[in-house]
Amino acid sequence: MLSDPLFYLVGLATTLLIAIGKGAFGGGLAILGIPLLALVTDPLSAAIMVAVLVALMDLFALQSFGRSTWSKPDLIWLLPGLIIGIGVGYLVFRLVDARIVTLIIGLTTLAFTAHWFARGRLAAPGARPVRPALALVAGTAAGFTTFVAHAGGPPVALYLLARGLPKTVLVGTTVVFFTLGNWLKLPPYLALGVERPDALWAVLALTPAAPIGVWLGRIVHERLEQKTLFFWCYLLLGAAALKLTADAAFALLG
């Protein structure tokens, strides 16, 4: 892996792309990591690398989006939901067909995203009030999907985008949420990495692209107007939800 020039070409480009998304939108592009890296390595090694790289990116992103950019009233409800969702995901993964629940979440997110492009984007901007019950549900759904499908973005993005928060608060809150989720998931991947040391060495080789990408993403974030940022956030949300839905549907059909 480390001696293959194609690995560095694809790996560094993928890491940079994910990190730019982290700095600009708080996330959304990590879903591309495993499919792209799987072009130059096996899927399990790709999953290990993405898990570690994204967790490292979160640390750099937290430096760019400090406490003043966090919506604490939302996080009070989102973060407990995230922890509950990861636990529910574990139980459902063992006891129930998690693909059905994942498919429902994906289809629901697609429906709300389509509604925004049809009507919601025409609405006047402005923060909507915190909705504790909805935040708890969104956090739980995100925890569930991040555990079973490594795609926690759609549910929490759906809730936060609907809040109409200022763009930097939206991204800062998203960064905090994903930092907790990604670090909670990290230990199992590190355990797998012990059995695949090449994957961990590969992470070290790709890490320099992470802070550069977050820095570039922050520049993109600053230059985008609120409406433009929301447009791209919903576009990424729709793409992530579409992949989530497709993966669950193909898994059920297969």
Secondary structure, DSSP 8 states (H G I E B T S, - for coil): -TT-HHHHHHHHHHHHHHHHHHHHHSSSSGGGHHHHHTTTS-HHHHHHHHHHHHHHHHHHHHHHS-GGG--HHHHHHHHHHHHHHHHHHHHHHHHS-HHHHHHHHHHHHHHHHHHHHHTGGGS--------HHHHHHHHHHHHHHHHHHS--HHHHHHHHHHHT--HHHHHHHHHHHHHHHHHHHHHHHHHHHHH-HHHHHHHHHHTTHHHHHHHHHHHHHHHS-HHHHHHHHHHHHHHHHHHHHHHHHHHHH-
